[in-house]
Amino acid sequence: MQHCLRAIIVAFLLNAPLAAEVRAASLDGLAVDVKNESEPVLCAEKDNVAISFANKDVRAFRIEAAHPVYLSSAMRNNLEADWTACDMTADPNFKPPGEPKKVTLYEDPSVWVIGYTFPTFWRPATAKVRIGNRVDRSIHMLQFWVHAADDTEEVLVLYPQDGYWRPRPMTPDNMRTTAYGSSFLIGPVEYSERPFVNIEEVSIDPKTRTFTLKFVKGGTATLKIASVDTKRIALDVSFDKGISGGPFAMLRSMYVTEFNNDAARIAVREQGAKGWREDNIMKFDHARATDVWVGRLTPSQHNTTSPDLVFNSFSDGPVPKRPKSEAPQLPAAKTP
């Protein structure tokens, strides 16, 4: 079965018209240094996967999250945490029990922005969150919801105090819900117990679905929700200047085994290569690549429906404006 699914995704990546748009968007793009900084763990609730991206010339790129190729309304969708073999007391992101404070920061007929303040957090709350004239200095987590049809769905999460983002496409009509999974960092990545990005201020423009980040180390970035639907969410990222001396972005995820993970496989299209290189996420070492896919080919017992992620369209200039029909896309999930 695994060989069959592998053949399906390879066919999508190499031959499908949607995948051809991905290639067209990044054929002339910059190559970036992709490095595996992951460590093995036994606990399924620790983010041990770390894939860093570095190139001081990158000023813009795209991140897409799409439902995995195996997604089906008939599958068992496990969203439960797995605390087997876990001692979280030493983990910097561990939060003792306690009810968070919830506040609506903005709402209109199309979007909803919610902020949460936890009883404790592994980093001090120094980053400001700004929406219009409103400024809040205590937000640990932001949720961005979109109104669509007769429902409202959460599609993006940001933790302003350590810079972690989690994207999620909208749920297909024939499913009840799908899970979050891998997260990512954008900006000058630093290391203190775990990787993080030190943000001074986040300004949110809900109407344009744009986040503007001001970093403590200097420089700014914008992240715009370019599109979101029941197939994928596309995020355009741009910096005011290139980031040198370390990664400008990082993917973070979890892997214990092939059957217990949030991301199990990686595929890279290396600079000048005629095809993609694929590997187990923990066996991968490094590459200089224009396109990177991280996800699964077979279901996991942990966050079964969490999305795959793609990083591409790296550029030394602003993100190019694309007609909707030319936007780079991932293969759409097939649901019966």
N, C-alpha and C positions, 0 to 999 in steps of 0.2 A: 504493500500500500504506500509506503514511504517513497519508493522509487517512482510510483505512478504520480503522486502529488508533486514530487520534485520535477518530473517531466512537464507537468502542467505549468508550474511557475516559471520554469526556464523558457517554455514556449511563449508564455505571456511576455516575459522580459525581452526576448529576442525578436519576436515576430508580431505581437499584437499591435494594432494601430495606436492604442492608447500608450503603450510602452514606447512606440516610435516617437511620440511627442516628448517623452522624457528624454530620449537620446538627442532629439533635435534641439532641446532647450539647453543641453549641457555639452554638446560636442566641442564647442569652442570655449568652454568654460575653463576656469583655473583648476589645476590639480592641487589638492591639499594633502598634508601629511596626516594619515589616519593611524593612530597608535592604540593598541590594546593595553589598558592599564588595569585590567580586571584581576580579581583574586578569588580563589575558591572558597566557598562557605558551605555549611550544612543547613543554615537557617534560611527559609524561603522568604522571610520578611526583611532581609538586609539587601540593600542595593550594592552588590559586589561587582556588577558589570560596569566598566567605564571605558568608553571609546572616545578618544580625544581627537579634535580637528585643529590643525595649526597651519597657518600661512599668513604672514604679516601683510600681504597685499590684498587679502579678501576684504571687500567692503559690503558685499551683499550675497545672499544665498536663499534657498527655499527649503523648508521642511514640510513634508507631507506625512500624515498619518491616515492609514486606510485599514479597513477590516481585513483580517487574514483570509487567505484564499480558501480555507476549509470551512468558513463560516456557514452555518446551516441552522434554520429554525428548529430542527429536530435534535440538535446536539445538546448535551448537558452543559449548562453554563454555570461554572463554579466561580463565585465572587468572594468566597470565604477566605479569611486569612489563615495561614498555615504556620502555627507556632511550634511545630515539631523541631526539636534540637535547637531551640532558641533561648538565649539568655540576652535580653535586650538592654539590661541595666547599664552596660558599658557603651552602648551605641549612642553617639551624640544626637541622633534624631529621635531617640526614645522619648515618648511623652507619657507621664503618669496619668492615671485616670482623672477625669474631670470634665465638666461641661464647658465647651468653648462659648464665647460671647459672639453672637451673630448679629450683623447689621446690614441692611440694604443700603448700598452706596449710590445706586442709580437704577432706575427702571423706566422704560418707555414701552410702546407697543411691540418693539422688535428685540430688545435686549434687556438683560437683568444682570447687575453686578452685585455680588454679595461678598462681604468681608467677614473673616473669623479671627478672633483673638483667643489663643489657647492659654490655659493656666500657666504652662511653661513652654519654652522652646530652646533649642540647642544653641541659638545665637541671640544676642540682644536685639530688641526691636528698635533699630535705628533708621531703617528705610522709611521714608514718607510715601504715602499713597495719596495722589491728588486726582480728583475728578471735578473739573470746573473750579469753583471757588472753595470746594470742600477739601480739607487736608486732614488725614488721619495718620497718626504716628504709632499706632499699636497693632496694625494688621499683620497677622502671620500667614494667612491664606486668602487668596482672591479666587472666586469662582465667576466665570463668564458664561452666562446662559443665553440662548437664543430662542425666540418664539417662532414656531413654525407650525402651520396648520392648526390643529387643536391642542398642541402640546408645547411644553417648554423643556429644553434639554441643555444640560451642562456640557460644554464642548472644550473648555480650556481652563486650566488651573495654574496659578502662579503663587509661589511662596516668596514674597518680596524680601524677606530677611536672609535668605540664602540663595535666591535666584533660580530655584527649580521650577520648571514648567512641565505640565502633563497635558497632552492633546488627546482628543477623542472625537471621531466622526459621530454624526447623529445615528441613532438606532434604526436599522431597517424596519419597515412597516410591519413585517411578520414576526418580529422579535419583541420581547418585553423590555430588555435593556442589554447593554454591553458594558464591558469593564474598561477601566483605565489600565495602563501597564507601564511601559517605559517612560522615562522623563528625560528632559534635556536642559542644558545650561547654555546661555548665550552671553558673551561678554568676556572680559579678562578673567579666566578661571584661576582661582587660588586654591591652596590646600591647607586645611587645618582640621585634623581628625577625619574630614571627608571633603571632597571637592565642593567649592561653592563660588558664587559670584557676589561680590560686595556691592550692593546697590544703594545709592544715596537717595534716589527718588524715582517713583513710578508715576507717570502721568497717563491717565486713560482718557481717550476720546471715544465714548461708546458709540456715537453715531457713525464714525468711520471705522470702528472696531480696531483701533490702533493703540498700542502701548508704547510710550516713550520712556526709555531708561536712562538715568544719569548715574554713572559709575563713580564710586569713591576714588578709584585710581585714575579718573579722568576719562573723558570721552562719553559719547552717547550712542544709543542704539534705538531703533524702532522695530517693533514686531506688529505686523498687520495681518488680521484674518482675511486673506484674499478671497477664500470661498469655503463654505462648509455645507455638506449635505449628507445623505444617508450612505454615501460611498466613501467620502474622504474629507479631511480638513486640510487646507493648504495655507501655510504661514510664510509670509515674505519678511525676511530679516535684513536690515541694513545698518551699517555703522557709519559714524561721521568720519572715522579714520581707521586704518588697519590696526590690528592688535598684535604687537610683537612681544617676544619674551615668554610665550606660553600659548596654550590653546585659546582659540576664540569661541569654541563651542565644545560641548561634550554630551554624549548620550550616556544615560545612566539606566540600569535595569537590574534584573535578578536572574541568576541561573544556578540551580543546584544540580539538576540532571536534565536529560532530554525530555523527561516526562513531568518535570517540576520546574518551571521557569516562566519568566515574562518575555524572554527573547532567547532563542536557541541557535539561530543561524545568522551569518553575515555574508553579504555578497558585495564585492567592490568592482567597479570598472576602472582599472588602473590606466594611468596616462599612456596613451599610445597602444593599448591592448586591443585585440580584435574580439575579445569576449569578456565575460564576467568571471571573476574568481570567487568561489564559494567555500565556506568553511564553517565548522562548529564555532560558536561565539567565543569559547574559551581557548580553542587551539589557534585561532587567528593571531598573528603577531603585529604586522604593520603593512602599510601600503601607501603609495602616492596615487590618489584616485580623484576622479571627477564626479563620481556617483557612488553613494553608499546606501545599501538596503540592510535593515536589521529587522528580523522577525522570526516567524515560525513556518514550517511546512506541515507540521502535524499538531494536533491539539495537546495542550498541557493541562494538568489537573489544577494549576494555579492561574487565576485570572484568564480563564479559557478563551474569552473573546477579546482580549486586549489587542490593540492595533499594531500593525507593522509600521515602521518609520523609514522614510527615505530622506537623505540629505543630498542636494545637488544644486545646479545652476550657480556655482560659485563664481563671483565676478569681482573685479577691482573697481567697479562703478556701481551706480544705483541699480536696484532691481528693475529690469526692463518692463515696461507696460505691455501686457499681452492681451490680445483679444481673448474672450472666454474660450473660444474653440482651440486656441493655441496653448492654453495653460498646461504645463507638464502635469501628468496624472499617473497614478499607480493603477495596476490592473484592478478592475472592480471585483468585489466579492460576488460569488455566485450563490444565490439563495433560491430554493425551490418555490 
